[in-house]
């Protein structure tokens, strides 16, 4: 069937037509194609060029097709396209909409009775002469799709994650030691990936992932930034393979057990032309599950993950961690409890249910802290909150990783006393340093690191989650991450840091 065009419409005019006829808002469409509503707004106004991402276009067209259930909608669409015969129960409406939406002014559109995409599917009949006549191969067209190169890998991953959202809660299996440009090289894709991962976890799915920790530093730092918020949901179990590999042949496995497997491979870092297979044949999926578990049996946990139910074990781990005598860097949401005086903490916790329990623990932690200061450097990264936020009770005390229940906010008087004690420590202890910074990159979690020993990461909001790891590559990557923040400090000397803090205290004092 050929489409005879009516008056030519630009992409943004067609998009506005489709949104109007389906009574769809920017936010609703954005949610279905996993973009920000402002992106849809710019597409509608013509300020943004049509998306090049096939994933976005295909999901957009599928959404519009699903929402054209009335005869008047099909009639209006046919009229806009210039199809005199109309559109009646068209099986391939998503493809028709796609061809019309993406067509250019001088382009002729031809719609076949059934759309075929040879670039993303194959069967034994597409062997181009090789092995023809044998006739024993099963028809795989409905079970396997192929996506090529880096963009193809992104499409395959998005397909897999979207498919996961249609399934009942289960455990997804992930492994990849291929280079990570496909994930980090496109900001819009990274946002879609993160959004889908959180949606999967929010639906009740869990994830078992085997990480590759022998990556370049930049790759490791990017991975930390992408995965840390997901770790802190408590729904991911991360592992790593501890032995050395030569890195010649690399592999990716994204598996939803019993449903599908996304599989790819590459030589070295050459992923630009690789084939990414989505396989939905049950026996093949089961085979890849077995492959994953054979690898998992040779791996070790990458980190210990403690949730609210593991509070006692988490605090024992933290106390043992603090007994290590080595250089330390700590980044907290506001100020560290280690620099709060015993008297001030007792006053703060006086009317709480965990007073006795935490006061004793705090004394042990303070003893370890004071011993450490006698032998090694302790650097605290501090981003001073706005005084207005303190006055409004928006600045929380760093207790979320030890408490079950609500959070406690600083009052101006409490923050003043705590920061004043920090200044006293700076003047008294030679090994205690404060790096004042304007931004700490990500303020959603605390990072507490002992050089060459280990790192503890804790979410600074409810529900509490604490991670502890000592794998050497991860520790080194976190050290570099924190050092990069320290290097952006506002003051180069301890004396100038004290001056800045005392000036802040004078301003805060006016609100007490």
Long-range contacts (C-beta under 8 A, 24 or more apart in sequence): 1-83, 1-85, 1-110, 1-111, 1-113, 2-108, 2-109, 2-110, 2-111, 3-81, 3-82, 3-83, 3-96, 3-99, 3-100, 3-109, 3-110, 3-111, 4-82, 4-83, 4-84, 5-81, 5-82, 5-103, 5-109, 6-79, 6-80, 6-81, 6-82, 8-105, 9-80, 10-46, 11-43, 11-46, 11-50, 11-101, 11-102, 12-43, 12-44, 12-45, 12-46, 14-80, 14-100, 14-101, 15-43, 15-44, 15-101, 16-44, 17-80, 18-64, 18-97, 18-101, 19-44, 21-68, 21-73, 21-76, 21-77, 22-64, 22-67, 22-68, 22-73, 24-63, 24-64, 24-67, 29-60, 29-63, 32-59, 32-60, 32-63, 33-59, 33-60, 33-63, 34-59, 34-158, 34-191, 34-192, 34-195, 34-196, 35-188, 35-191, 35-192, 36-191, 39-188, 50-101, 50-102, 53-151, 53-154, 53-188, 53-189, 54-151, 54-155, 55-154, 55-155, 55-158, 55-159, 55-192, 57-98, 57-101, 57-102, 58-94, 58-98, 60-101, 61-94, 61-95, 61-97, 61-98, 61-101, 62-94, 64-94, 64-97, 65-93, 65-94, 65-97, 68-93, 119-146, 119-148, 120-145, 120-146, 120-147, 121-145, 121-146, 122-146, 140-281, 142-280, 143-279, 143-280, 143-281, 143-284, 144-277, 144-278, 144-279, 144-280, 144-281, 145-277, 145-278, 146-275, 146-276, 146-277, 146-278, 147-275, 147-276, 147-278, 148-273, 148-274, 148-275, 148-276, 149-271, 149-272, 149-273, 149-274, 150-181, 150-182, 150-185, 150-271, 150-272, 152-275, 152-276, 153-182, 153-252, 153-264, 153-271, 153-274, 153-276, 154-182, 154-186, 154-189, 156-262, 156-264, 156-276, 156-277, 156-278, 157-182, 157-193, 157-254, 157-262, 158-189, 158-192, 158-193, 158-196, 159-262, 159-278, 160-254, 160-256, 160-260, 160-262, 160-278, 161-193, 161-196, 161-197, 161-200, 162-196, 163-256, 163-259, 163-260, 164-196, 164-200, 164-205, 164-256, 165-196, 165-199, 165-200, 165-203, 167-205, 167-256, 167-259, 169-203, 169-204, 169-205, 169-206, 170-205, 170-206, 170-256, 170-257, 170-258, 171-205, 171-206, 171-207, 171-208, 171-257, 172-200, 172-205, 172-206, 172-207, 172-208, 172-254, 172-255, 172-256, 173-207, 173-208, 173-209, 173-253, 173-254, 173-255, 173-256, 173-257, 173-289, 173-292, 174-207, 174-208, 174-209, 174-210, 174-253, 174-254, 174-255, 175-209, 175-210, 175-251, 175-252, 175-253, 175-292, 175-295, 176-212, 176-250, 176-251, 176-252, 176-253, 176-254, 177-212, 177-245, 177-247, 177-250, 177-251, 177-252, 178-250, 178-251, 178-252, 178-264, 178-265, 178-266, 178-269, 178-271, 179-219, 179-250, 179-266, 179-269, 179-271, 180-215, 180-219, 180-222, 180-223, 181-271, 182-271, 183-226, 184-219, 184-222, 184-226, 190-226, 194-226, 194-229, 197-230, 198-230, 198-233, 201-230, 201-233, 201-235, 201-236, 205-235, 206-235, 206-236, 206-237, 207-235, 207-236, 207-237, 208-236, 208-237, 208-239, 208-296, 209-236, 209-237, 209-238, 209-239, 210-238, 210-239, 210-240, 210-241, 210-292, 210-295, 210-296, 210-299, 211-238, 211-239, 211-240, 211-302, 212-240, 212-241, 213-240, 213-302, 213-471, 213-473, 213-474, 214-244, 214-245, 214-247, 214-473, 215-473, 217-476, 217-477, 217-480, 220-473, 220-474, 220-477, 221-477, 221-480, 221-481, 224-477, 224-478, 224-481, 225-441, 225-442, 228-442, 228-445, 228-457, 229-442, 229-444, 229-445, 231-303, 231-305, 231-457, 231-465, 231-467, 232-444, 232-445, 232-457, 232-459, 232-465, 232-467, 233-465, 234-305, 234-307, 234-463, 234-465, 236-305, 237-301, 237-305, 238-301, 238-302, 238-303, 239-296, 239-299, 239-300, 239-301, 239-302, 240-299, 240-300, 240-302, 240-471, 241-295, 241-298, 241-299, 242-299, 242-300, 243-298, 252-276, 253-288, 253-291, 253-292, 255-285, 255-288, 255-289, 255-292, 257-285, 257-289, 258-282, 258-285, 258-286, 259-285, 260-285, 261-285, 261-288, 261-289, 263-288, 302-469, 302-471, 302-474, 303-467, 303-468, 303-469, 303-471, 303-474, 304-467, 304-468, 304-469, 305-465, 305-466, 305-467, 306-465, 306-466, 306-467, 306-468, 307-463, 307-464, 307-465, 308-404, 308-463, 308-464, 311-402, 311-404, 311-464, 314-401, 314-402, 314-466, 315-361, 315-402, 317-456, 317-466, 317-468, 318-365, 318-456, 318-466, 318-468, 319-361, 319-364, 319-365, 319-368, 321-448, 321-450, 321-453, 321-454, 321-456, 321-468, 322-365, 322-368, 322-369, 322-372, 323-368, 324-450, 324-453, 324-454, 325-371, 325-372, 325-375, 325-376, 326-376, 326-450, 326-451, 326-452, 326-453, 327-376, 327-377, 327-378, 327-379, 327-450, 327-451, 328-372, 328-376, 328-377, 328-378, 328-379, 328-448, 328-449, 328-450, 328-451, 329-379, 329-380, 329-381, 329-447, 329-449, 329-451, 329-479, 329-482, 329-483, 329-486, 330-378, 330-379, 330-380, 330-381, 330-446, 330-447, 330-448, 330-449, 331-380, 331-381, 331-440, 331-446, 331-447, 331-448, 331-482, 331-485, 332-380, 332-381, 332-382, 332-398, 332-446, 332-460, 333-395, 333-396, 333-398, 333-443, 333-446, 333-460, 334-382, 334-383, 334-385, 334-395, 334-396, 334-397, 334-398, 334-410, 334-415, 335-380, 335-382, 335-398, 335-415, 335-418, 335-419, 335-422, 336-380, 336-398, 337-362, 337-365, 337-397, 337-398, 337-399, 338-365, 338-366, 338-369, 339-380, 339-418, 339-421, 339-422, 339-425, 340-418, 340-421, 341-417, 341-421, 342-366, 344-414, 344-417, 344-418, 344-421, 348-397, 348-408, 348-414, 352-408, 353-405, 354-403, 358-402, 361-402, 373-429, 373-431, 373-432, 374-431, 375-431, 376-431, 377-431, 377-433, 378-431, 378-432, 378-433, 379-433, 379-434, 379-435, 379-486, 380-422, 380-432, 380-433, 380-434, 380-435, 381-435, 381-437, 381-440, 381-482, 381-485, 381-486, 382-422, 382-434, 382-435, 382-436, 382-437, 383-436, 383-437, 383-438, 383-439, 383-440, 383-443, 384-436, 384-504, 387-412, 387-507, 387-508, 387-511, 390-415, 390-508, 390-511, 391-511, 396-460, 396-461, 398-446, 398-460, 400-458, 400-459, 400-460, 400-461, 400-462, 400-464, 401-446, 401-458, 401-459, 401-460, 401-464, 401-465, 401-466, 402-464, 403-464, 404-464, 405-462, 406-462, 407-461, 407-462, 412-508, 412-511, 412-512, 413-512, 415-508, 416-505, 416-508, 416-509, 416-512, 419-501, 419-504, 419-505, 419-508, 420-505, 422-501, 423-498, 423-501, 423-502, 423-505, 426-494, 426-497, 426-498, 426-501, 427-498, 433-494, 434-494, 434-497, 434-501, 435-485, 435-486, 435-489, 435-497, 436-489, 436-490, 436-491, 436-497, 436-500, 436-501, 437-485, 437-486, 437-488, 437-489, 437-490, 438-488, 438-490, 439-488, 440-485, 441-481, 441-485, 447-478, 447-481, 447-482, 449-475, 449-478, 449-479, 449-482, 451-475, 451-479
